[in-house]
Amino acid sequence: MPNANTTKLALEASLKKLMQHKKIDKITINDLTTDCGISRMSFYYHFKDIYELVEWICIEDGRRALQGKKTYETWQEGIYQIFEAVIENKTFILNVYHCIGREKIENFLYKLTYHLIAGVVEEKSAAVGLLQTDQAFIAEFYKFGFVGIMLEWIDHGMKEDYEDIVEKMGIMLHGIIAHSIQNFADTEKHSFQHI
């Protein structure tokens, strides 16, 4: 019997293949299991439905795309790789986006970019001892900007050059996250001096 990861990867490959020709809401579990040669019982051992499989695929694709690019020096490369992963899976992403809804893709991107940005914020906050709540706030703030731009790009059919988008993000944010952290740290120091 194949291991769990092999089965999940086979299901991922089958779903992406089937989605080249069918909308996700028209694909059945029987279609999937027949295509990849596993039993229905094996599918249900790993996932409760196709939508749970979709969520797993999104998380796995994101994890593979980032591959540790969560530092201040590599965050732009991480964002670039997220865009690349979306382009590589364009049919899959657009199918999910239009059939399941923008909210699913949005939530996936929020989780992915939050972890990327939170890693950067944590690294840059180490020297100033910024509170966890302030670190989380900064990461949340920038997460919404990243995801908003990416959703707009997806919504327009991914036609704009994503390399240009990532470059513009890099120009806009060069040093900004570090400045945000320093501003919070300065505010915290000032607050403590008045106690």
ROLOGU-697551 format. One record per residue: x, y, z of N, C-alpha, C in turn. Coordinates in steps of 0.02 Angstrom, whole numbers, padded with zeros to 5 digits, always signed. Example, Ala and Ser with C-alpha at 12.3 -4.5 7.8 and 13.67 -1.06 7.14 Angstrom:
+00660-00284+00390+00615-00225+00390+00660-00165+00390;+00642-00112+00354+00684-00053+00357+00645+00002+00394;
***
This chain:
+00042-00060+00000+00000+00000+00000+00044+00063+00000;+00030+00111-00043+00072+00172-00046+00066+00212+00018;+00118+00251+00034+00114+00291+00095+00065+00349+00084;+00047+00382+00139-00004+00435+00138+00015+00492+00090;+00078+00512+00091+00099+00568+00049+00095+00550-00025;+00113+00488-00042+00109+00466-00112+00037+00468-00136;-00009+00445-00094-00080+00444-00112-00106+00516-00121;-00088+00560-00074-00110+00629-00079-00083+00663-00142;-00019+00650-00157+00011+00680-00217-00022+00653-00281;-00040+00589-00280-00075+00559-00338-00144+00592-00346;-00178+00603-00291-00243+00637-00294-00236+00709-00319;-00183+00743-00295-00169+00811-00319-00159+00812-00394;-00116+00768-00418-00101+00765-00490-00164+00750-00531;-00205+00703-00507-00267+00686-00542-00316+00745-00543;-00324+00778-00486-00370+00834-00483-00348+00890-00530;-00284+00906-00529-00259+00959-00574-00267+00939-00647;-00256+00876-00662-00265+00851-00731-00338+00856-00752;-00384+00834-00710-00456+00836-00725-00481+00908-00732;-00451+00953-00692-00473+01023-00694-00451+01059-00757;-00408+01028-00796-00389+01057-00861-00449+01057-00909;-00497+01010-00896-00552+01001-00943-00621+01008-00911;-00623+01008-00844-00687+01011-00808-00684+01062-00752;-00741+01092-00738-00746+01136-00679-00746+01092-00617;-00718+01118-00564-00710+01078-00503-00777+01053-00476;-00829+01093-00483-00894+01071-00457-00926+01016-00499;-00894+00998-00555-00919+00943-00597-00877+00880-00589;-00823+00884-00550-00779+00826-00540-00803+00788-00478;-00810+00722-00487-00833+00680-00432-00773+00643-00401;-00784+00617-00342-00732+00577-00309-00719+00515-00351;-00770+00488-00382-00761+00430-00426-00715+00448-00485;-00724+00508-00514-00680+00531-00568-00607+00530-00545;-00597+00558-00485-00530+00563-00457-00498+00494-00444;-00535+00452-00409-00508+00387-00389-00496+00343-00450;-00539+00348-00500-00529+00309-00561-00467+00333-00597;-00458+00399-00601-00401+00428-00637-00335+00408-00605;-00332+00408-00539-00266+00394-00508-00261+00322-00482;-00313+00282-00493-00309+00211-00477-00308+00193-00403;-00344+00232-00363-00351+00214-00292-00425+00202-00276;-00438+00173-00219-00507+00159-00199-00539+00222-00169;-00605+00223-00171-00642+00278-00139-00626+00280-00064;-00620+00220-00035-00606+00215+00037-00538+00249+00052;-00491+00240+00007-00425+00270+00016-00431+00347+00013;-00473+00373-00033-00484+00445-00037-00511+00470+00030;-00564+00437+00055-00597+00459+00116-00553+00450+00178;-00503+00409+00173-00456+00401+00229-00416+00466+00237;-00404+00502+00182-00363+00562+00184-00403+00627+00184;-00459+00627+00149-00498+00689+00141-00572+00675+00148;-00609+00722+00177-00682+00713+00184-00719+00728+00119;-00689+00773+00077-00719+00790+00013-00667+00822-00032;-00687+00839-00093-00641+00868-00141-00617+00937-00117;-00659+00974-00082-00640+01040-00059-00584+01038-00007;-00584+00986+00034-00529+00977+00082-00464+00960+00044;-00470+00921-00009-00412+00906-00051-00386+00971-00082;-00431+01013-00107-00411+01077-00136-00372+01119-00085;-00397+01122-00024-00363+01160+00029-00293+01132+00042;-00288+01065+00045-00223+01033+00056-00175+01051-00002;-00200+01049-00063-00159+01065-00122-00133+01137-00117;-00177+01183-00100-00157+01253-00095-00102+01262-00043;-00110+01231+00014-00061+01236+00068+00006+01205+00047;+00002+01146+00016+00063+01112-00006+00099+01152-00060;+00061+01177-00109+00091+01217-00162+00126+01279-00132;+00093+01310-00084+00121+01368-00052+00184+01352-00012;+00182+01297+00024+00240+01276+00063+00299+01262+00016;+00286+01227-00038+00339+01213-00087+00366+01277-00118;+00321+01324-00131+00341+01387-00163+00387+01428-00117;+00370+01431-00053+00410+01473-00007+00477+01442+00010;+00479+01378+00023+00541+01342+00040+00589+01384+00083;+00563+01408+00139+00606+01443+00186+00622+01516+00170;+00589+01545+00121+00602+01615+00102+00565+01662+00148;+00583+01661+00212+00547+01702+00261+00594+01748+00299;+00646+01770+00267+00692+01816+00301+00688+01883+00267;+00716+01933+00299+00715+02001+00272+00750+02003+00204;+00804+01965+00197+00842+01964+00135+00807+01926+00079;+00762+01879+00097+00733+01835+00046+00657+01843+00037;+00625+01890+00074+00552+01894+00070+00527+01909+00000;+00564+01952-00037+00542+01970-00104+00546+01909-00150;+00597+01868-00140+00602+01806-00178+00544+01759-00160;+00524+01759-00095+00467+01719-00073+00403+01741-00106;+00391+01807-00110+00332+01834-00144+00333+01815-00218;+00392+01822-00248+00400+01803-00319+00381+01730-00329;+00403+01687-00284+00389+01615-00290+00315+01599-00279;+00281+01639-00238+00208+01630-00230+00174+01646-00297;+00193+01702-00328+00165+01719-00394+00180+01664-00445;+00242+01639-00444+00261+01585-00491+00218+01523-00481;+00207+01505-00417+00167+01445-00402+00095+01455-00427;+00069+01515-00420+00001+01530-00444-00001+01524-00520;+00049+01552-00554+00052+01547-00628+00058+01475-00651;+00101+01436-00617+00110+01365-00636+00044+01326-00629;+00002+01348-00583-00061+01315-00570-00120+01359-00590;-00110+01398-00643-00160+01447-00664-00229+01417-00674;-00235+01362-00711-00300+01331-00723-00332+01310-00658;-00293+01279-00615-00317+01257-00549-00342+01316-00508;-00300+01368-00502-00317+01427-00461-00379+01462-00488;-00382+01474-00554-00440+01508-00582-00504+01466-00575;-00497+01400-00582-00554+01355-00573-00581+01360-00502;-00535+01356-00453-00555+01362-00383-00585+01431-00370;-00551+01482-00395-00572+01552-00385-00643+01563-00410;-00659+01537-00470-00725+01548-00499-00779+01499-00476;-00760+01438-00459-00810+01388-00440-00822+01384-00364;-00770+01387-00326-00777+01382-00253-00785+01451-00223;-00749+01498-00252-00756+01567-00229-00690+01600-00212;-00691+01665-00219-00632+01706-00205-00610+01697-00133;-00658+01686-00088-00643+01681-00017-00593+01625-00001;-00599+01567-00036-00553+01511-00024-00482+01530-00043;-00474+01560-00102-00408+01581-00125-00381+01636-00079;-00425+01681-00060-00406+01736-00016-00379+01709+00051;-00416+01663+00081-00394+01634+00145-00327+01598+00139;-00319+01561+00084-00256+01526+00072-00199+01577+00066;-00209+01630+00027-00157+01680+00019-00143+01718+00084;-00195+01730+00124-00185+01764+00188-00139+01721+00233;-00153+01656+00237-00111+01612+00279-00039+01612+00254;-00032+01604+00189+00034+01598+00159+00074+01662+00168;+00046+01720+00150+00084+01782+00155+00094+01803+00228;+00046+01787+00272+00056+01804+00342+00119+01769+00369;+00126+01704+00354+00184+01667+00379+00249+01695+00350;+00247+01714+00287+00306+01744+00256+00324+01809+00291;+00275+01854+00298+00288+01920+00327+00303+01915+00402;+00268+01871+00437+00280+01862+00509+00352+01841+00522;+00379+01798+00478+00449+01778+00485+00497+01837+00478;+00482+01880+00430+00523+01940+00418+00517+01987+00478;+00456+01999+00501+00444+02045+00557+00478+02019+00621;+00472+01955+00632+00504+01924+00692+00580+01934+00689;+00609+01922+00631+00681+01929+00623+00703+02001+00637;+00667+02050+00607+00686+02120+00615+00669+02147+00684;+00624+02115+00720+00604+02138+00787+00650+02113+00841;+00690+02063+00827+00732+02032+00878+00778+02084+00912;+00805+02129+00874+00852+02178+00901+00819+02230+00945;+00754+02244+00934+00720+02296+00972+00671+02270+01025;+00662+02204+01027+00618+02174+01077+00545+02195+01072;+00520+02197+01012+00450+02218+01000+00401+02167+01027;+00347+02191+01057+00295+02146+01084+00266+02102+01029;+00248+02040+01046+00218+01993+00999+00156+02021+00967;+00115+02056+01007+00052+02084+00980+00066+02137+00926;+00119+02176+00937+00136+02227+00887+00166+02194+00825;+00206+02142+00834+00233+02104+00777+00176+02076+00735;+00126+02047+00769+00069+02017+00734+00030+02071+00696;+00022+02130+00727-00014+02185+00694+00022+02207+00630;+00087+02214+00634+00126+02236+00575+00120+02184+00519;+00127+02120+00538+00122+02066+00488+00052+02065+00456;+00000+02074+00497-00069+02076+00472-00078+02135+00423;-00052+02192+00441-00059+02252+00400-00030+02241+00330;+00031+02217+00327+00063+02207+00262+00034+02148+00224;+00009+02099+00260-00023+02041+00229-00082+02063+00185;-00123+02108+00211-00181+02132+00173-00161+02167+00109;-00107+02205+00110-00082+02238+00050-00059+02188-00002;-00018+02139+00018+00006+02089-00028-00052+02050-00060;-00097+02027-00018-00153+01985-00042-00199+02026-00087;-00212+02088-00068-00255+02130-00110-00228+02138-00180;-00163+02150-00186-00131+02157-00252-00134+02091-00290;-00121+02036-00256-00121+01971-00290-00192+01952-00313;-00242+01966-00272-00311+01949-00291-00334+01991-00350;-00313+02053-00352-00329+02096-00409-00298+02067-00473;-00237+02044-00467-00202+02013-00523-00237+01949-00546;-00258+01907-00499-00295+01846-00516-00361+01864-00548;-00396+01913-00519-00461+01934-00543-00458+01958-00616;-00402+01986-00636-00393+02010-00704-00362+01957-00749;-00366+01894-00728-00343+01838-00769-00268+01827-00771;-00232+01857-00723-00159+01848-00718-00123+01872-00781;-00148+01924-00812-00119+01948-00875-00058+01993-00865;-00059+02033-00811-00002+02078-00798+00060+02038-00780;+00118+02063-00798+00181+02031-00784+00193+02031-00708;+00193+01972-00678+00200+01968-00605+00270+01988-00582;+00320+01982-00625+00388+02003-00607+00388+02079-00594;+00350+02115-00635+00344+02187-00627+00308+02204-00562;+00256+02166-00546+00219+02177-00484+00264+02166-00423;+00302+02111-00424+00347+02095-00368+00401+02149-00361;+00427+02172-00417+00478+02225-00415+00449+02289-00385;+00388+02306-00405+00356+02366-00377+00343+02358-00302;+00323+02298-00281+00313+02285-00210+00379+02295-00173;+00433+02270-00202+00499+02277-00172+00519+02350-00164;+00506+02390-00216+00522+02461-00214+00481+02496-00160;+00416+02481-00160+00371+02513-00110+00390+02495-00039;+00407+02432-00029+00418+02409+00040+00490+02409+00062;+00535+02432+00019+00606+02432+00038+00615+02473+00102;+00632+02438+00154+00644+02470+00219+00582+02487+00258;+00523+02483+00228+00461+02504+00262+00444+02460+00321;+00451+02394+00313+00436+02349+00369+00483+02364+00427;+00547+02373+00412+00596+02390+00464+00577+02456+00498;+00555+02505+00459+00535+02570+00488+00473+02562+00531;+00426+02521+00509+00365+02509+00550+00384+02479+00617;+00429+02430+00615+00452+02398+00677+00485+02449+00723;+00529+02490+00694+00564+02541+00734+00515+02592+00763;+00464+02611+00723+00414+02659+00748+00376+02629+00808;+00357+02565+00803+00323+02533+00859+00369+02529+00920;+00432+02511+00909+00480+02505+00964+00489+02573+00998;+00495+02626+00958+00503+02693+00986+00442+02713+01027;+00383+02697+01003+00321+02712+01038+00317+02674+01104;+00337+02610+01103+00337+02570+01164+00386+02599+01216;+00446+02618+01194+00495+02648+01240+00467+02711+01270;+00437+02753+01227+00409+02816+01251+00353+02804+01302;+00312+02754+01290+00257+02737+01336+00283+02716+01404;+00337+02674+01403+00365+02649+01466+00399+02705+01506;+00425+02756+01470+00459+02811+01505+00409+02854+01544;+00346+02853+01524+00295+02894+01557+00259+02857+01614;+00278+02795+01626+00244+02756+01679+00277+02770+01745;
***
